[in-house]
C-alpha cells in the first residue's frame, strides 16, 4: 500500500508542477490579467508545494525545516480555498441584485 501512496503522491505533484509551467507558456502570461487566472495559478502552485513537502517527508524524512514548508503550503491552500469560495459567492445570481437584473436583461435581449 505504501508503494501505491508514494506513486500517487509523485503523480499528483508532477501534475501540479506541470500545470503552472504549461499555463504560463500557453497563455504567454495573460493569466495574470484575470482574478480567476491568478487564483487557478496560485491554487495549483499551493498544491504543488504540498506535494513537494509530502515527497520530502516520505523520501527525505530527516530534512530540516520540513514543518515550515508544510505550514506555509497549508496556509496558501487555506487562502486559495477561501478565495475560491469568495469568487463563487460573488459570481452567483441573487434575486433582486441590480447586477443580476442587468445581466438578465442583456441575456433576454440577446436571445430574442
N, C-alpha and C positions, 0 to 999 in steps of 0.2 A: 504494500500500500504506500510505503514511503516513496518508492520509485514513481508511482503514479502522481503523487502530490508534487514531487520535485519536477517532473516533466510538465505538469500543468502550470506550475509556478514559472518555469522558464518560458513556456509558450505565451502566457499572458504578458509577461514582462517584455519579451521580444516584440509582441504585437503593440504594446503600449509605447515602446520606444520607436517603432517604425512609423506609427501614425503621425506624431508631430513633425518628423522629418519629411514625410511624404506630403502632409498638409501644407507645410511651408513651401515646398518646391512646387506643388501643383497649383497653389493659389498665388504664387510669387509674392507671398507676404500680405496679400489682401485680407487674410483672416483677421488682421488687427483692426480693420475698419468697422467691424460689427461686434456688438456685445456678445452675440451667440458664438461667433468665431473665436473670440478671446476666451469665452467660457469653455468651449469644447477643447481648445488647446490646453488651457490650464488644468481642466479636469483630467484629461488623458495624461498630461505630464505628471500630475499628482499620483495617478495610478501606476505610471512607470516607476516613479520614485518608491512607491510602496512595494512594487515587485522587486526592485533592486535591493531594497532593505531586507526583503524576505529571502532572496538568494544569498545575500551576505550572511544572514542568520543561519541558513542551512549549511552552506558550504564553507564559510569562514566564521564559525561561532565565537572565536576569541578576538575578533577585530574590535579594537576600542572605538567608542563613540557611536556604536550602532543604535543605542537607545535614543540618542539625539536626532539621528536621521529618521527613525521611525516616528518620533513625536512630531517632527517637522512635517513629514509626509502625511500623517494623520490630520494634523492641523490644516494643511492645504486641502485635504479631502473634505473635511468638515466645512470649510469656507465655500468650496465649489458646490457641495451638495445643497447648502442653504442658498447659494446664489441661483442654482437651478430652480429651487422652489420659488424664489422671488421672481425669476423670469417667467415661469409658467403662470403664477398668480397674476402678474401684470398683463400677460397675453390673453387671459381668459375674457370671455364676453359676459359682462354682468348686466342684467336688465336695468334700464334707466341710466346707464352710464353714457354720458354725452359722446365719448369716443366710439362706443359700440353703436349708438344710434346713427352717427355719421357714416360709420363703416357699413352698416346695414343698408342705408340709403344708397350709397355708392354701389354696393353689390346689386341691389334691386334695379338700379338704373342701367347698369352694365349688362344685366341679364333679361332685359325687356325684349 
